[in-house]
Amino acid sequence: MKTRSIAAALTVPLALLLVACGTTESKDGDDAAPKANDSADCADDTTATSEGPVSLTDSYGREVELEKPAERVAVLEWQQIEDVLTLCLTPVAVADAEGYATWDTAEALPEGVTDVGTRGEPNLETLFAANPDLVIVEAYTAEDGIIQQLEEYDVPVLATKGADAADPIQNMLDTFDLIAQATGREERAELVVDQFSTSLEEAKAEVADADLASESFVYFDGWIQGGNVAIRPFGQGSLMGELGEELGLTNAWTGEVDPAYGLGQTDIEGMSEVGDATFFSTGTTDPAGDVNGELAKNRVWAQIPAVAEGRSHQFPGGIWTFGGPRSAEQVLDAYVDLLTQ
């Protein structure tokens, strides 16, 4: 299945390997202003962009100083690509644009953005040929190798935290806020966060009014390994799990999870031990294999209460489970739609 960046693989099972993607070369010296994000939402946006020098502290205590808010931003992880687009900016360069378009539909990436290759091993020559005035990267420690590589170039680097199982929703919002500060788009960010908060309260009310067969749930995705299906439940500390619990549900996965993302690993038999929990899974089909299709062929899977009773639901495709506020709104909508259908 599609995974987090290569640095994140240090905290999740080795089976979750990053799928490689090619690069698209930019024209050397191309310093034209990036195209505006012309999505319907941004076309109607009237929020202001701040001016003047920017001084902020990133997720790892690094001081980031800019003479003015960043305009030509290069982004090396999908959540942060989404966040930049939500702030009504278009990055000049991104990592794995094709993968982003498949897995994160919360914000469409305009055509013509330079693709610098994979998230784990970006082509730095292509990246810096796009003349960014800020590079946004997702890191896991202050000594992360990608930060050190990028700091060899004379361009500021904003390092954001990949995950925080202690409070994944707040970490998602903190990352969004950092990017807003760096780009002078704090006013837009405040509007977006208010919209997320409103969506959450409305979703809570809808779930509270619903006649649920079960208030316990498990969200999962998975991959095919050696002809068998490996399942990755999103447990305590996962963004998907915490969003579900914010709606008043109870995450039924109590097995071991990694300390950063709250992700577990199990098999079909393991999923049969979660009682009457309702199942939710990604609806994005991995080119490497259709996990949901394989599960549907399994007799043990068919006997699990959620499956046998028609309470095993696929999310719409393209909802990124590690995304920003706009992806989180998609998640809330999907939970509500599937629980109340």
C-alpha positions as CSV (number, residue, x, y, z in Angstrom):
1,M,0.0,0.0,0.0
2,K,1.1,3.6,-0.3
3,T,2.9,4.6,2.9
4,R,4.3,7.6,4.6
5,S,7.7,9.0,3.5
6,I,10.8,7.0,3.9
7,A,11.7,8.6,7.2
8,A,8.4,7.5,8.6
9,A,9.2,3.9,7.7
10,L,11.5,4.0,10.7
11,T,8.5,3.9,13.0
12,V,6.2,1.5,11.0
13,P,6.5,-2.1,9.8
14,L,9.2,-2.8,7.2
15,A,6.5,-4.2,4.9
16,L,5.3,-0.6,4.3
17,L,7.8,0.4,1.7
18,L,7.6,3.6,-0.2
19,V,6.4,3.2,-3.8
20,A,8.8,5.0,-6.2
21,C,7.8,7.5,-8.8
22,G,9.7,9.2,-11.6
23,T,10.7,12.9,-11.8
24,T,9.7,15.7,-14.1
25,E,12.5,18.1,-14.9
26,S,11.9,21.8,-14.6
27,K,13.4,24.5,-16.8
28,D,16.7,25.7,-15.4
29,G,16.4,29.2,-14.0
30,D,12.6,29.2,-14.2
31,D,11.8,31.9,-11.7
32,A,8.4,33.0,-13.0
33,A,5.8,33.5,-10.2
34,P,3.9,30.3,-9.4
35,K,0.4,30.1,-10.7
36,A,-2.3,31.0,-8.2
37,N,-4.5,28.2,-6.8
38,D,-7.6,28.8,-8.8
39,S,-9.8,26.3,-7.1
40,A,-13.4,27.4,-6.6
41,D,-12.8,27.9,-2.9
42,C,-9.7,30.0,-3.4
43,A,-11.3,32.0,-6.3
44,D,-13.7,33.4,-3.7
45,D,-11.1,33.9,-1.0
46,T,-10.7,37.5,0.3
47,T,-8.3,36.9,3.1
48,A,-5.2,39.0,3.3
49,T,-1.5,38.0,3.0
50,S,0.7,39.5,5.7
51,E,3.8,41.5,4.7
52,G,7.2,42.1,6.2
53,P,9.8,39.7,7.7
54,V,8.8,36.4,9.1
55,S,10.4,34.8,12.2
56,L,9.1,31.5,13.5
57,T,10.2,28.4,15.3
58,D,9.4,25.1,13.5
59,S,8.4,21.8,14.9
60,Y,11.9,21.0,16.1
61,G,12.8,24.3,17.7
62,R,14.7,25.5,14.6
63,E,14.5,29.2,14.0
64,V,13.3,30.0,10.5
65,E,13.9,33.6,9.3
66,L,12.5,35.0,6.0
67,E,12.8,38.5,4.7
68,K,9.2,38.3,3.6
69,P,6.5,35.6,3.5
70,A,7.4,32.7,1.3
71,E,5.9,32.7,-2.2
72,R,7.9,30.1,-4.1
73,V,7.4,27.1,-1.9
74,A,8.8,23.6,-2.5
75,V,7.0,20.8,-0.6
76,L,8.2,17.2,0.0
77,E,5.2,15.6,1.7
78,W,1.6,15.2,0.7
79,Q,-0.1,16.7,3.9
80,Q,2.0,19.8,3.4
81,I,1.2,20.0,-0.3
82,E,-2.4,19.9,0.6
83,D,-1.9,22.6,3.3
84,V,-0.2,25.0,0.9
85,L,-3.0,24.6,-1.6
86,T,-5.6,25.1,1.1
87,L,-3.9,28.4,1.9
88,C,-4.6,29.4,-1.8
89,L,-0.9,29.1,-2.9
90,T,0.5,26.8,-5.5
91,P,3.9,25.2,-4.8
92,V,6.7,25.6,-7.4
93,A,7.8,22.0,-6.7
94,V,6.5,18.9,-5.0
95,A,7.5,15.3,-4.4
96,D,5.5,12.5,-6.1
97,A,2.8,14.6,-7.8
98,E,1.2,11.5,-9.3
99,G,0.9,9.8,-5.9
100,Y,-0.5,12.9,-4.4
101,A,-3.2,13.1,-7.0
102,T,-4.2,9.4,-6.3
103,W,-4.2,9.5,-2.5
104,D,-5.1,13.1,-1.6
105,T,-8.1,14.6,-3.4
106,A,-8.8,17.3,-0.7
107,E,-7.0,19.9,-2.9
108,A,-6.2,19.5,-6.6
109,L,-2.6,20.2,-7.6
110,P,-2.6,22.5,-10.7
111,E,-0.8,21.3,-13.8
112,G,2.8,22.5,-14.4
113,V,4.2,22.1,-10.9
114,T,7.7,20.6,-11.0
115,D,7.8,17.0,-9.8
116,V,11.1,16.3,-7.9
117,G,10.6,12.6,-7.6
118,T,9.9,10.5,-4.6
119,R,9.2,11.8,-1.1
120,G,12.0,9.8,0.4
121,E,14.6,10.6,-2.1
122,P,13.8,13.8,-3.9
123,N,16.0,15.0,-6.8
124,L,17.6,18.0,-5.1
125,E,19.0,19.4,-8.4
126,T,15.5,19.5,-9.8
127,L,14.1,20.9,-6.6
128,F,16.5,23.8,-6.4
129,A,16.3,24.5,-10.1
130,A,12.7,25.6,-9.4
131,N,14.1,28.5,-7.3
132,P,12.1,28.0,-4.1
133,D,12.3,30.6,-1.4
134,L,11.3,28.0,1.2
135,V,11.4,24.2,1.3
136,I,8.8,22.5,3.6
137,V,9.8,19.0,4.7
138,E,8.3,16.4,7.1
139,A,10.8,15.2,9.6
140,Y,10.9,12.9,12.6
141,T,13.8,14.3,14.6
142,A,15.8,17.5,14.6
143,E,18.7,15.5,13.2
144,D,16.7,14.0,10.4
145,G,19.0,13.4,7.4
146,I,16.7,15.2,4.9
147,I,17.0,18.4,6.9
148,Q,20.8,18.2,6.9
149,Q,20.8,17.6,3.2
150,L,18.6,20.5,2.4
151,E,20.5,22.9,4.8
152,E,23.5,22.6,2.5
153,Y,21.7,24.8,0.1
154,D,21.1,28.5,0.7
155,V,17.4,28.2,1.1
156,P,15.4,28.2,4.3
157,V,13.9,24.9,5.4
158,L,10.7,24.5,7.5
159,A,10.7,21.2,9.3
160,T,7.2,19.9,10.3
161,K,6.5,17.0,12.6
162,G,5.3,13.9,10.7
163,A,3.0,12.7,13.5
164,D,2.3,13.0,17.2
165,A,0.3,10.2,18.7
166,A,-0.2,12.2,21.9
167,D,-2.6,14.5,20.0
168,P,-2.7,13.9,16.2
169,I,-5.5,16.4,15.5
170,Q,-3.6,19.2,17.2
171,N,-0.4,18.2,15.4
172,M,-2.3,18.4,12.1
173,L,-3.5,21.9,13.0
174,D,-0.1,23.0,14.3
175,T,1.6,21.9,11.0
176,F,-1.0,23.9,9.1
177,D,-0.4,26.9,11.3
178,L,3.3,26.8,10.8
179,I,2.9,26.8,7.0
180,A,0.4,29.7,7.2
181,Q,2.9,31.7,9.3
182,A,5.7,31.0,6.8
183,T,3.6,32.1,3.8
184,G,1.8,35.1,5.5
185,R,-1.5,33.3,5.2
186,E,-2.6,33.3,8.8
187,E,-5.9,35.0,8.1
188,R,-6.8,32.3,5.6
189,A,-5.7,29.6,8.0
190,E,-7.9,30.9,10.8
191,L,-10.9,30.7,8.4
192,V,-10.1,27.1,7.4
193,V,-9.6,26.0,11.0
194,D,-13.0,27.6,11.9
195,Q,-14.6,25.7,9.1
196,F,-13.0,22.4,10.3
197,S,-14.3,23.1,13.8
198,T,-17.8,23.7,12.5
199,S,-17.7,20.6,10.4
200,L,-16.6,18.6,13.5
201,E,-19.5,19.9,15.7
202,E,-22.0,19.3,12.9
203,A,-20.7,15.7,12.4
204,K,-20.9,15.0,16.1
205,A,-24.5,16.1,16.2
206,E,-25.4,13.9,13.3
207,V,-23.7,10.8,14.8
208,A,-25.4,11.5,18.2
209,D,-28.8,11.5,16.5
210,A,-28.1,8.3,14.5
211,D,-29.4,4.9,15.5
212,L,-26.1,3.1,15.4
213,A,-25.8,-0.7,15.4
214,S,-22.5,-0.3,17.2
215,E,-20.6,2.6,18.6
216,S,-17.2,0.8,18.4
217,F,-15.2,0.9,15.2
218,V,-11.9,0.1,13.5
219,Y,-10.5,2.0,10.6
220,F,-7.9,0.1,8.6
221,D,-6.0,-0.2,5.4
222,G,-3.5,-2.9,4.3
223,W,-1.3,-4.4,1.7
224,I,-0.8,-7.8,0.0
225,Q,2.3,-9.6,1.0
226,G,3.3,-13.0,-0.3
227,G,-0.2,-13.6,-1.5
228,N,-1.7,-12.8,1.9
229,V,-3.4,-9.7,3.2
230,A,-1.7,-7.7,5.9
231,I,-4.0,-5.4,7.7
232,R,-3.0,-2.1,9.3
233,P,-5.5,-0.9,12.0
234,F,-5.5,2.7,13.0
235,G,-5.4,2.6,16.8
236,Q,-5.1,5.0,19.6
237,G,-3.0,8.0,18.6
238,S,-3.9,7.7,14.9
239,L,-5.5,10.7,13.2
240,M,-8.3,8.5,11.7
241,G,-8.9,6.9,15.1
242,E,-9.0,10.2,17.0
243,L,-11.3,11.8,14.4
244,G,-13.7,8.8,14.9
245,E,-13.6,9.1,18.6
246,E,-14.2,12.9,18.4
247,L,-17.6,11.8,16.8
248,G,-18.4,9.8,19.9
249,L,-17.3,6.4,18.7
250,T,-14.9,4.0,20.5
251,N,-11.9,2.7,18.7
252,A,-12.0,-1.0,19.2
253,W,-8.4,-1.7,18.2
254,T,-6.4,-2.2,21.4
255,G,-3.5,-4.0,20.0
256,E,0.1,-2.7,19.8
257,V,0.6,0.4,17.7
258,D,3.7,2.4,16.7
259,P,4.4,5.4,19.0
260,A,4.2,8.1,16.4
261,Y,1.3,7.3,14.1
262,G,-0.8,4.9,16.2
263,L,-0.7,2.2,13.5
264,G,-0.9,-1.5,14.2
265,Q,-0.4,-4.6,12.2
266,T,-2.6,-7.7,12.1
267,D,-4.2,-10.3,9.9
268,I,-7.8,-11.4,9.2
269,E,-7.8,-13.6,12.3
270,G,-6.7,-10.6,14.4
271,M,-9.6,-8.5,13.0
272,S,-12.0,-11.2,14.1
273,E,-11.2,-10.4,17.7
274,V,-12.6,-6.9,17.8
275,G,-16.2,-7.9,18.7
276,D,-19.1,-6.1,17.1
277,A,-17.0,-3.1,15.9
278,T,-18.0,-1.5,12.6
279,F,-15.3,-1.5,10.0
280,F,-14.1,1.3,7.8
281,S,-11.4,1.1,5.3
282,T,-9.7,3.1,2.6
283,G,-11.5,3.2,-0.7
284,T,-8.3,4.1,-2.6
285,T,-7.1,1.1,-4.7
286,D,-3.4,0.6,-4.5
287,P,-1.9,-0.2,-7.9
288,A,0.1,-2.9,-6.1
289,G,-3.0,-4.8,-5.1
290,D,-6.7,-4.6,-4.3
291,V,-6.8,-5.3,-0.5
292,N,-10.6,-5.0,-0.2
293,G,-11.1,-7.3,-3.2
294,E,-8.9,-10.0,-1.6
295,L,-10.6,-9.7,1.7
296,A,-14.0,-10.2,0.0
297,K,-12.8,-13.7,-1.1
298,N,-11.9,-14.9,2.4
299,R,-14.4,-17.1,4.3
300,V,-13.1,-16.1,7.7
301,W,-13.5,-12.5,6.8
302,A,-17.0,-13.0,5.7
303,Q,-18.0,-14.4,9.1
304,I,-16.7,-11.4,11.1
305,P,-19.9,-9.6,12.5
306,A,-19.2,-6.3,10.8
307,V,-18.8,-8.0,7.4
308,A,-21.7,-10.5,7.9
309,E,-24.0,-7.7,9.0
310,G,-23.1,-5.3,6.2
311,R,-21.2,-2.9,8.6
312,S,-17.9,-3.0,6.7
313,H,-17.6,0.2,4.8
314,Q,-15.1,1.6,2.3
315,F,-14.4,5.3,2.3
316,P,-14.6,7.2,-1.0
317,G,-11.3,7.0,-2.9
318,G,-8.7,9.7,-2.5
319,I,-9.1,10.5,1.2
320,W,-5.6,10.9,2.6
321,T,-5.5,9.5,6.1
322,F,-2.5,11.6,7.1
323,G,-3.7,14.9,5.7
324,G,-4.5,18.4,6.7
325,P,-7.8,20.2,7.7
326,R,-9.4,19.7,4.3
327,S,-8.7,15.9,4.4
328,A,-9.9,15.8,7.9
329,E,-13.2,17.3,6.8
330,Q,-13.5,14.6,4.1
331,V,-12.9,12.0,6.8
332,L,-15.7,13.4,9.0
333,D,-18.1,13.5,6.1
334,A,-17.3,9.9,5.2
335,Y,-17.8,8.6,8.7
336,V,-21.2,10.4,9.0
337,D,-22.4,9.3,5.5
338,L,-21.5,5.7,6.1
339,L,-22.9,5.6,9.6
340,T,-26.2,7.2,8.7
341,Q,-26.8,5.6,5.3
